[in-house]
Amino acid sequence: MDDLVALDKKLLLFFNGQHNSFWDPVMYYSTGTLFWLPLYLILLFLIFKKYKINSWYILAGVAVTILLADQITSSLMKPYFARLRPSQEPSLQGLVHLVHDYKGGLYGFASSHAANTFGTAVIIWLWLRPYFRFAWVIFIWAGFMTYTRIYLGVHYPGDVVVGAAIGLLCGWIGFRFSKWLIDRIQNKLTSAS
C-alpha cells in the first residue's frame, strides 16, 4: 500500500508539474460545471431529438447516476478514508502548483468530479451510440474534466481513477434504470390499448 501511495504522489507531482500560464486559466475554468453548459445543452438536444417523450426517463437515469456517484464518493468514501487532498497535504506544501489558490475541500478520495463525469459519459454514450457513431467522444470530455483535477492539485491520479470506475458502474446502473422505466411505461401503454 505504501508503494501505491508513493506512486500516486509521484504521478501527481509529474502531471501537476506540467503547468504554465496558458493552461492555468483553461484548467481552472474548465473544471467547473457551468463552463460545459453548451455541451450539456447539445446532449439534451440530441437525446430529445432521438427519444422524444422517453427522454424524460433517460434524464431520470442521469439523475440516478449522478446521485449515486456523488453520494458514494462524497458522503461515504471521503469521510471514511479521510485522505487529504494534495492541496491540503502538509508534506506537499510548496510542491503542488495551485491555481488562484484553489484547494478544494479537505478530503479527496475518491473524486466526485471523476465519478459524476464518467457516470454521465457512460449513460449518455449508451443511449446515443445507436444513432451517433462518434458518441464515444464524450469520454474525451470526461477524461479532460478529470485531468483538470490533477492539474489543479486537488486530486491524486488514484482519486480520479477510482472515481471514474465508480462513475462507470453508476452510469451503467442509471442506464439500466432508465431502460427499465421506459420498458415499464411502454408495457403499461400496450396493456391499456
WOKA-V450112 format. One record per pair of residues at least 6 apart in sequence whose C-alpha atoms are under 6 Angstrom apart, sorted by the first residue. I is the first residue (numbers start at 1). GAP is how many residues later the second one is. Records with the same first field share a line. If there is no record, write none. Layout:
I = GAP  GAP
//
This chain:
12 = 144
16 = 135
27 = 121
31 = 114  117
48 = 7
57 = 121
58 = 120
61 = 113  114  116  117
62 = 112
64 = 110
65 = 105  106  109
66 = 50
69 = 46  47  98  101
70 = 42
73 = 37  39
78 = 29  31
82 = 25
83 = 24  26
84 = 22  23
85 = 22  23  69  70
86 = 67  68
87 = 16  66  67
96 = 57
98 = 54
103 = 51
108 = 47
109 = 50
110 = 49  53
111 = 48  49  52
114 = 32  46  49  50
115 = 48  49  51  52
116 = 51
117 = 25
118 = 24  46  49  50
119 = 48  49  51  52
121 = 17
122 = 49
123 = 48  52
125 = 10
129 = 6
149 = 6
150 = 6
//
